[in-house]
Amino acid sequence: MTVNDDRERQDLIRQRQKSRALILALLLGALVVLVFAITIAKIRAGMA
C-alpha cells in the first residue's frame, strides 16, 4: 500500500464521517423541533 492509497482511504473515511455527522445533526434538530411543537400544542390546549 502506497502513501497515496492511504491518503485516499483516509479521505474516504473523513467524507463518510462528515456525512454521518450531518445526518445526525439534522435528526437531532428535527427532534428538537418536534418536542418544541408538542410542548407548544400542550400549552395552547391547557389555555383553551
C-alpha beads as a LAMMPS data file, in Angstrom:
LAMMPS data file: protein, C-alpha beads

48 atoms
47 bonds

1 atom types
1 bond types

-500.0 500.0 xlo xhi
-500.0 500.0 ylo yhi
-500.0 500.0 zlo zhi

Masses

1 110.0

Atoms # bond

1 1 1 0.000 0.000 0.000
2 1 1 1.415 3.355 -1.004
3 1 1 1.153 6.678 0.742
4 1 1 -1.300 7.848 -1.912
5 1 1 -3.617 4.865 -1.306
6 1 1 -3.525 5.524 2.428
7 1 1 -4.404 9.167 1.887
8 1 1 -7.326 8.242 -0.393
9 1 1 -8.640 5.819 2.228
10 1 1 -8.395 8.451 4.939
11 1 1 -10.176 10.992 2.726
12 1 1 -12.972 8.474 2.120
13 1 1 -13.272 7.782 5.850
14 1 1 -13.423 11.520 6.631
15 1 1 -16.094 12.012 3.969
16 1 1 -18.223 9.233 5.486
17 1 1 -17.765 10.639 8.988
18 1 1 -18.795 14.088 7.788
19 1 1 -21.934 12.771 6.102
20 1 1 -22.886 10.760 9.209
21 1 1 -22.358 13.797 11.403
22 1 1 -24.567 15.883 9.126
23 1 1 -27.344 13.280 9.174
24 1 1 -27.182 13.030 12.974
25 1 1 -27.272 16.823 13.288
26 1 1 -30.352 17.016 11.076
27 1 1 -32.098 14.253 13.023
28 1 1 -31.294 15.940 16.330
29 1 1 -32.594 19.257 15.006
30 1 1 -35.801 17.585 13.835
31 1 1 -36.258 16.012 17.278
32 1 1 -35.828 19.393 18.960
33 1 1 -38.397 20.974 16.639
34 1 1 -40.818 18.098 17.274
35 1 1 -40.504 18.387 21.064
36 1 1 -40.936 22.166 20.834
37 1 1 -44.067 21.799 18.678
38 1 1 -45.568 19.240 21.055
39 1 1 -44.840 21.499 24.019
40 1 1 -46.482 24.497 22.347
41 1 1 -49.525 22.389 21.433
42 1 1 -49.881 21.180 25.021
43 1 1 -49.581 24.694 26.397
44 1 1 -52.225 26.011 23.996
45 1 1 -54.542 23.123 24.840
46 1 1 -54.199 23.945 28.525
47 1 1 -55.042 27.620 27.959
48 1 1 -58.217 26.996 25.964

Bonds

1 1 1 2
2 1 2 3
3 1 3 4
4 1 4 5
5 1 5 6
6 1 6 7
7 1 7 8
8 1 8 9
9 1 9 10
10 1 10 11
11 1 11 12
12 1 12 13
13 1 13 14
14 1 14 15
15 1 15 16
16 1 16 17
17 1 17 18
18 1 18 19
19 1 19 20
20 1 20 21
21 1 21 22
22 1 22 23
23 1 23 24
24 1 24 25
25 1 25 26
26 1 26 27
27 1 27 28
28 1 28 29
29 1 29 30
30 1 30 31
31 1 31 32
32 1 32 33
33 1 33 34
34 1 34 35
35 1 35 36
36 1 36 37
37 1 37 38
38 1 38 39
39 1 39 40
40 1 40 41
41 1 41 42
42 1 42 43
43 1 43 44
44 1 44 45
45 1 45 46
46 1 46 47
47 1 47 48
